Amino acid sequence: MGIISRGFQGRRRGDDERLPPGQYLTEDFPVLSAGPTPRVPLDRWEFTIDTEGGQVHRWNWQELRALPSETPTVDIHCVTTWSKLDTRWQGVSLDVLFEDVETAAEYALVHSYGGYTTNLPLEDLLDGKAWIAYRYDGEELEPRHGGPARLLVPHLYFWKSAKWVRGIRLLNEDWPGFWETAGYHDYGDPWREQRYEGD
Amino acid sequence: MARLTWRPARLVKVREETASARTLVFDVPGWPGHLPGQHVDVRLTADDGYTARRSYSLAGPDGVELTVQRVDDGEVSPYLTEVMRPGDELEVRGPVGGWFVWRPANPAPVLLVAGGAGVVPLMAMLRARRASRSATPFRLVYSVRSPEQLYYADELAAPDPGVDVSVVYTRTAPDGEARPAGRLTAADLGPSGEADCYVCGPTGFVEAAAGLLLELGHDPARVRTERFGPTGE
């Protein structure tokens, strides 16, 4: 046990088995981002997947919305220690978007309107683990929460779920993104508490 | 990079900032130093081993100094603001965050925009400027509800050459204040030339202030934001 803080009681909560180590439950939906919220007009919005071989797969807003969607209900975990349970989203599974993508790449660099980037292994985007989400809790996704569309990868700390997502570059080598270059963990598994580089 | 380790931190001094916020100064042997704008993770352990952890911005350029606002239904802030006494201990890990930072070697003029408790990391930048005897022009626009909510009131009122401080009162202005109470506007932030902008506060405030900065023509790439607290809206 670490240092004991005299007089600290704390507040034990239920649902502990769903809370990764070091996280606390919040009912709110806090916002964390590094710069101004980009405003992306829907008529100019697009999402791309660029393969390591230089092929570009492209969807505009209407095309994205015409794809079959799913409505995942997931727990999300922010590295700043809040977790929110049972969040309800609607979006397109990346399995759908990757259906016609031929690639042998192992890594993905996700990039956003506004310049944000984050990296993760490609396999963490596939097999029902990730979505391009455009609705939250029954409403169109608000700009401050990443609208018109954000990546949703709930099994990793939430900074990996890039807001204002614009595309994915597939790479043969791991390329650290924005927070990953600034001292945060390259992978970010909340259950292994991979918050910072070296954790 | 070496793994960030938890270090014991002993409370040595307390300063009341407002009726519900106080500054805590800790002695942390081996603290590696930090840049203004960075934060620390704080871990509290109860005597049965239960732990709680939060992140707080560092308020000063040296050592571990935090200013904590009590959240009435919070788990950690009531302990830090009401229970903890000098001599008590907790653990810290950091510094964390390499983006929302000001480097004293950077000569670009700086515009700081604070909403409420968001002034804390910006105060660290102002204090670092003073400590490094920097001549970089700084401007702080600090939005608070009322004079009773103002942190660091005496320090901000003291003359600091090259630093321009304006306080924007949103609900209640003090007697003699020319600007009527009201939300932050573009006029409060202008006129402004090119500057590195740092905006910190609750989400709604940061959204609004960053939007005003873009309206005024600031380059989005030079507007850094830090948000905290529940959205509450």
Interface residues (C-beta under 8 A of the other chain):
Chain A: M1 G2 I3 I4 S5 R6 G7 F8 Q9 G10 R11 R12 G22 Y24 T26 D28 F29 P30 V31 L32 S33 A34 G35 P36 T37 P38 T80 T81 G114 G115 R144 F178 W179 T181 A182 G183 R195 Y196 E197 G198 D199
Chain B: M1 A2 R3 L4 W6 P8 D41 R43 L44 T45 A46 D47 G49 Y50 T51 A52 R53 R54 S55 E75 Y79 V83 M84 R85 D88 E89 L90 E91 V96 G97 G98 W99 F100 T203 V206 E207 A210 G211 L213 L214 P220 A221 V223 R224 T225 R227 F228 G229 P230 T231 G232
